[in-house]
C-alpha cells in the first residue's frame, strides 16, 4: 500500500528536473557559448594526449625515449597555451 505515494513523489521529482532543464536551456539561449566548439575540442584532445604522454613518461626507462616524451609534452603545453590565449582573446 505504501507504493501508491511513491508515484506522486516520483512525478514531482520528474517535474522538478524538467523545470530545471527548461531553465538551463533558457539561460543558454540568452547567453550563447563564447567559446569556439572546435577550439574546445582541440583543447580537450591536447589535454588527453598530455595525460597519456605523462603516463608513458612515468614508466619509460630508456633515456632517449624519456627525452622524446618530455619534448612532446613541452610541445603540447605550448599548443595548449596558444589555444587558451586564442579563446581568451575571442571571448573579449
N, C-alpha and C positions, 0 to 999 in steps of 0.2 A: 504494500500500500504506500510505502514511502516513495516509490518510484514516480508517482504522479506529479509530485512537486519538482522533481528533477527536470522535467521537461520545461517548466517555466523558467527555472534558473538558467538552463542551457540556452533557451530562447533569448533571455535578457542579455546573456554574455555575447551571443552572436550579434545582437542589435548593437551593443556597445562597441564591439570590434568593427562592425560595418560603419558606424558613425565615425570612429577614429580613422578608418581608411578613407572615408569621404573627406574628412577634414584635412588629412595629409595630402590628398590629391588636389584639393582646392589651394592649399599653400604652395604646392609645387607648381600649379598653373600660374599663380600670381608671381612667383619667384622662379623664373626659368633657370635651369642649370647654367652656371657661369663657366664651368669647366668644359673643355672640349672632350667629348667622349673618346675620341681616337687617342688623344694625348693621355687620358686617364688609363686606357687600355695598355698603351705603351709603357706607362709608368708601372703599372701592376706587373707587366711582363718582365720588366727590368728588375723589379724588386724580387720576383720569384727566381730569376736567373742568379741574382746576387746571393740569395739564400742557398741555392743549390751549389754554387761555387764555393761558398764558405764552408759548407759541409764537406765538400771534396777536399778543401784545403786542410781541414782538421784531421783527415785521415791520410793525407798524402805523406809519403816518407821520402820520396826522391826529391832532391833539392831543385832540379830543373823543373819538375812538374809543379812544385810549390811556387817557384818564381813565376811560372806561366799563370797559375791561378791568381796569385797576388796582382799581377798586371791586369788580368781580366777583370778582377773585382774593382781595381782602381779605375779602369775604363768605364765600367758600368756606373760607378759613383759619379763620374764626370757627366755621363749621359743623363743620369737621374737629376743631378743638379741643374743641368740645362733645361730639362723638361719642366722642373718645378719653377725655374725662373720664367720660362715661357708662359706657364699657367698663371703665375703671379702677375705678369705684365698684361696678359689678356683679360684678367679679372678686373683690372682698374678701369 
